[in-house]
């Protein structure tokens, strides 16, 4: 099996505030990784400071051979390596998440995954993004899940732009046998 064929997505749970250092480790070795960042503005008196913070604190996604993930583990900056059993699903979730972040739309971290209807945005800047619909405070929200972390973000979307995906369950579990409906 070639090195390219052996590459899979893994989720690395890092120690507190070690995400960017772990990404530097992978960047130096030219290994594909993803650390979704959001800009946060903090005020210190009259000073305004903008910081780029991880969207999912303490988590980094890496696409590599398992040996590369273990090499990162030896840096003593990881808590654990989480295997991803459904590679196609994580690929779709990360692609949707990346596209949504590129639009720079205002996001809320969503505290918990909820059961709902899976949809795809059919037009506009978020076209092609898939997620779960949630109604909160009478606003229509699209929840973009990263299922293996049990976390999500939500963004406001007009319901007229959504098409229902009936072939995919909204809430699933990551198991060694693959993803299954809950």
C-alpha positions as CSV (number, residue, x, y, z in Angstrom):
1,X,0.0,0.0,0.0
2,X,1.5,3.4,-1.0
3,X,1.9,6.2,1.5
4,X,-1.0,8.2,-0.1
5,X,-3.3,5.2,0.2
6,X,-2.5,4.9,3.9
7,X,-3.6,8.4,4.7
8,X,-6.8,8.7,6.9
9,X,-8.4,11.4,8.9
10,X,-7.8,11.3,12.7
11,X,-9.0,13.6,15.4
12,X,-6.3,14.6,17.8
13,X,-7.4,15.9,21.2
14,X,-4.7,18.2,22.4
15,X,-3.7,19.5,25.8
16,X,-5.1,22.9,26.6
17,X,-3.8,25.6,24.2
18,X,-1.6,23.3,22.3
19,X,-3.6,23.2,19.0
20,X,-1.3,25.6,17.0
21,X,1.9,24.0,18.2
22,X,0.6,20.6,17.1
23,X,-0.3,22.1,13.7
24,X,3.3,23.5,13.5
25,X,4.5,19.9,13.9
26,X,2.5,18.8,11.0
27,X,3.3,21.8,8.8
28,X,7.0,21.2,9.3
29,X,6.5,17.6,8.1
30,X,4.2,18.7,5.2
31,X,1.3,16.6,6.6
32,X,-2.3,17.7,5.9
33,X,-4.2,19.0,8.9
34,X,-7.1,21.2,9.6
35,X,-7.5,23.6,12.6
36,X,-10.7,25.6,12.0
37,X,-10.1,29.1,13.5
38,X,-12.5,32.0,14.2
39,X,-11.6,35.6,15.0
40,X,-12.6,36.8,18.4
41,X,-12.4,40.4,19.5
42,X,-11.5,41.1,23.2
43,X,-11.5,44.5,24.8
44,X,-8.9,45.4,27.5
45,X,-10.0,48.8,28.7
46,X,-9.8,51.0,25.5
47,X,-7.7,48.5,23.6
48,X,-9.3,46.1,21.1
49,X,-7.4,42.9,20.4
50,X,-8.4,40.4,17.7
51,X,-7.3,36.8,18.2
52,X,-7.7,33.7,16.0
53,X,-8.9,31.0,18.3
54,X,-9.8,27.3,17.5
55,X,-13.4,26.8,16.7
56,X,-13.2,23.5,18.6
57,X,-10.8,24.1,21.4
58,X,-8.3,21.2,22.0
59,X,-9.0,19.4,18.7
60,X,-7.0,19.2,15.5
61,X,-7.9,17.1,12.4
62,X,-5.1,15.4,10.6
63,X,-5.0,13.4,7.4
64,X,-2.0,11.1,7.6
65,X,-0.7,7.6,8.2
66,X,-1.2,6.4,11.7
67,X,2.6,6.6,12.3
68,X,2.5,10.4,11.8
69,X,-0.3,10.7,14.4
70,X,1.7,8.6,16.8
71,X,4.8,10.8,16.1
72,X,2.7,13.8,17.2
73,X,1.6,11.9,20.3
74,X,5.3,11.6,21.3
75,X,5.6,15.4,21.5
76,X,3.6,15.2,24.8
77,X,1.1,17.7,23.6
78,X,-1.8,15.3,22.9
79,X,-4.4,13.8,25.2
80,X,-5.5,11.1,22.8
81,X,-5.8,10.1,19.1
82,X,-9.4,9.5,18.1
83,X,-9.8,7.1,15.1
84,X,-12.4,8.0,12.5
85,X,-14.3,4.9,11.2
86,X,-16.3,6.7,8.6
87,X,-13.8,8.5,6.4
88,X,-16.4,9.6,3.8
89,X,-18.6,11.2,6.5
90,X,-15.7,13.2,8.2
91,X,-14.5,14.3,4.7
92,X,-18.0,15.7,4.0
93,X,-18.3,17.4,7.4
94,X,-14.9,19.0,7.2
95,X,-15.5,20.2,3.6
96,X,-18.9,21.8,4.7
97,X,-17.3,23.3,7.7
98,X,-14.4,24.8,5.7
99,X,-16.7,26.2,3.1
100,X,-18.9,27.8,5.7
101,X,-16.0,29.4,7.5
102,X,-14.7,30.8,4.2
103,X,-17.8,32.9,3.9
104,X,-17.0,34.7,7.2
105,X,-20.6,34.5,8.3
106,X,-21.2,35.1,12.0
107,X,-21.2,31.7,13.8
108,X,-22.4,30.5,17.2
109,X,-20.8,27.4,18.7
110,X,-23.6,25.0,19.1
111,X,-23.4,23.3,22.5
112,X,-25.0,20.0,21.7
113,X,-26.1,18.0,18.7
114,X,-29.9,17.8,18.3
115,X,-32.1,15.6,16.3
116,X,-33.5,17.4,13.2
117,X,-33.8,17.3,9.5
118,X,-30.6,17.0,7.4
119,X,-30.5,19.6,4.7
120,X,-28.3,21.1,2.0
121,X,-28.1,24.8,1.1
122,X,-29.2,25.1,-2.5
123,X,-28.1,28.7,-3.3
124,X,-26.3,31.7,-1.9
125,X,-22.8,31.9,-0.3
126,X,-23.3,28.7,1.6
127,X,-24.5,26.6,-1.4
128,X,-23.6,23.0,-1.0
129,X,-23.1,23.1,2.7
130,X,-24.9,20.3,4.6
131,X,-26.2,20.3,8.1
132,X,-29.1,19.8,10.5
133,X,-31.9,22.4,10.8
134,X,-32.7,23.7,14.2
135,X,-35.2,26.4,15.2
136,X,-34.0,28.6,18.0
137,X,-35.5,31.9,19.2
138,X,-37.8,31.9,16.1
139,X,-34.7,32.2,13.8
140,X,-33.9,29.4,11.3
141,X,-30.5,27.9,12.1
142,X,-28.4,25.4,10.2
143,X,-26.2,23.3,12.5
144,X,-22.9,22.1,11.0
145,X,-21.8,19.0,12.8
146,X,-18.4,17.5,13.5
147,X,-20.0,14.4,14.7
148,X,-16.9,12.6,16.1
149,X,-16.3,15.5,18.5
150,X,-19.9,15.7,19.6
151,X,-19.8,19.4,18.8
152,X,-21.3,21.7,16.2
153,X,-21.6,25.3,15.1
154,X,-24.8,27.0,13.9
155,X,-25.4,29.8,11.3
156,X,-28.5,31.6,10.4
157,X,-29.9,30.5,7.0
158,X,-33.2,31.4,5.3
159,X,-35.3,28.3,5.1
160,X,-36.2,29.1,1.4
161,X,-32.6,28.2,0.6
162,X,-32.7,24.7,2.1
163,X,-33.3,21.4,0.4
164,X,-34.1,18.3,2.6
165,X,-31.8,15.3,2.3
166,X,-34.0,12.3,3.1
167,X,-31.3,9.7,2.6
168,X,-29.2,10.7,5.6
169,X,-30.1,10.4,9.3
170,X,-29.6,13.5,11.4
171,X,-28.1,11.9,14.5
172,X,-25.6,9.1,14.2
173,X,-22.9,7.3,16.2
174,X,-19.3,6.8,15.2
175,X,-18.6,3.1,15.7
176,X,-15.9,0.6,14.6
177,X,-18.5,-0.9,12.1
178,X,-19.2,2.6,10.6
179,X,-21.7,5.3,11.3
180,X,-25.2,4.2,12.4
181,X,-28.4,6.0,13.1
182,X,-29.1,6.7,16.8
